[in-house]
Amino acid sequence: MIETLKNINPFILGILISSGIGLILGLEREYDKLKDEQGFAGIRTFPIVAIVGFILGNLSVLYTPWLVIIIAAAFLLFLALSHLSIVQKHTMTGITTNLALFATLILGVMVSNHLHKEAVATAVIIVTLLSLKTTFRSFIQNITSEELFAFIKFSIIALLILPFLPNKDYGSEGLLNPFEIGSIVVIVSFLNFIGYFLVKYVGSKRGILLTAILGGLISSTAVAWIYASRSKESPELSKQYAAGIVIASAIMFPRLAVLAYIFNNSLLQYLALPFGLLTLICLISALILIKKDSDRPKTDIKLGNPLNIWNAIGFGGIYVVILFAVFYGNKFFGESGLYYSAIIAGLADTDAITINMSKFASIDNKLILATNVIITATISNMVVKLGIAFFKGSKLAGKLVMLAFGSVIVVGVIYILFRSWTS
């Protein structure tokens, strides 16, 4: 098969690829025409336009590059005039098909310049955007103004502010790198964004366990706080809410593993066993507590703002503080200083210490030490959530969470001691 493709005439191969691209886009537009009689281009027009673009690109090589510019401008003018004539007959019509046609012409030109893979990939992205029209409309109808502004603010931070931050080390120890700190804030904010919308569109009112799983993507501590309160309001559902708290905490471990992999992929193989073991303990504990979520009480988690600027800045501040704590703790107190930093950091947040230790391990190649410190931070965080469940929740919920988290804490401590002793 590969040898056959190699023997095909390059011009014929380009025609075939251009036709395929046109068929992909034309098929989607033809299907859309079935629902909207105003469409004027479909499964025949798009392949023709792609082929024209391919031939045009080849002719421009033989004659002048201006040929592509002139014909493309003329085609764009033709589409504009066609759109105006349609608008005169209909009160409102979009320009999506016109833009897709113009893009198809350009894709044909790309194929003529041997950008086959790039053209096909672009066509797939375009047809995906075209086919998701109904999904996009439904999504937009359900977003709030707060969520829209949050997305705009995130775009400004990620696309307009971050690229212009200086990528230089500042401070006496060279610990402060504005671009690096900004990148970390953007990455964590993006992960929170995903968690926020998963909870809103998938987990809302879908049962205690599913909501807890998705809520754990945002903050397992927030889930513990809310579910503990509800267990006190509805003591008969203490088992379900306790299971929700435990399973939300189980999500913390794979979430931190993803963060560690982003900043130091070598660390993942060291975290896989302990994090897998601790996650398994949480999941088994949750299954023991509740076998079937048959009751559907109110399970909404207050999502808050998907991107609170002050929270983002606050996370950046926490990251910097922990960055200095890790550096100077290791400098003045050795390995014990790192454990002290992890215990303190885990009381508030586990993301920042995970990122810091991932980077620390990449510099000093102390993967086992970094793994133990991260586990220490998660244990510290589990103690906090245990306290929330015990003092804020019902007595039964507090006891059940204590049994589950107690097992996690004991296993985590044993693992740290074992790895410290054997390394």
C-alpha angles and dihedrals in degrees: 000000000000091000090051091053090049091055095052115108108260091232093052090046090052091050090051094048092046090049090050092051091049092048092051092053095036093052091056092047091047090053090049090052089061087066096037119041091194092078116110104181128058147138095337101039098051097054089048091052091048091051091048089052091050093049090045091054091051093048091050089059090054097043121011137327087230088074091074093047094048096046093043091051091048091049091049090051090050091052091049092052091047090052091051091051090051092048089056089059098040130042094226136011135159131239096221095108091048091053091046090053092050090048089051090055090052091047089055089053089050091054090052088057091054093254090133100145093042092051094049092047090050091049091053091051092048094048089048091054091047094050094048094063095112092044092050092049092050091047093049092048090057101045120097128226088251091056092047092052090046090056091048091050091049090050091050092050095044100039107025107028106029098055091055097050111111112258094213135113117247134185132052092288095036091241099134116079111165094201092049093048091047091050091053092050090050094048094049091044090051092052090049089049090056092047092049095055094041089057092045098047102028111020104039111115092347098121136290098276098046091046090048092050093052093038088057088064088066103034129333088195090059090051090050091050095049098040093046090055092049092049087060091048092048108026091175088068095049093116093053094047092045089052089050092053092049096047092047088055089050088062090057092073099055089041091056090044089058091051091048091050092051093055100031118008091187090066093062094075090056094046095044097080100043094038091046091050094048092046090051092051091052093047094048090047091051092049091050091051095050127014098180129018094217096149116075106200123163105298104163114136115213100247099193121190114344089217118019106184093208091050090050091049089045091054089051089052092049090050092052092047091050090045090059092040091054093046098046094035089058092041098052104023103025119215093343089062090059091054091050089051091050093051092051094042093049091059089069109016141355100196097072096049090046092054092045094050092045089057092041090055092050091055101043098023092231097143097156092049091048090050092052093047092050091049089050090055091051091050090051089050091049089054089054092051090045089055090050092051094044099047101029101035134063118287093252093048091049093051094047093048089047091056093049097042091040088061091049093049094048094048091045093051092046091051092050092049092047095049091044091051096046098043 
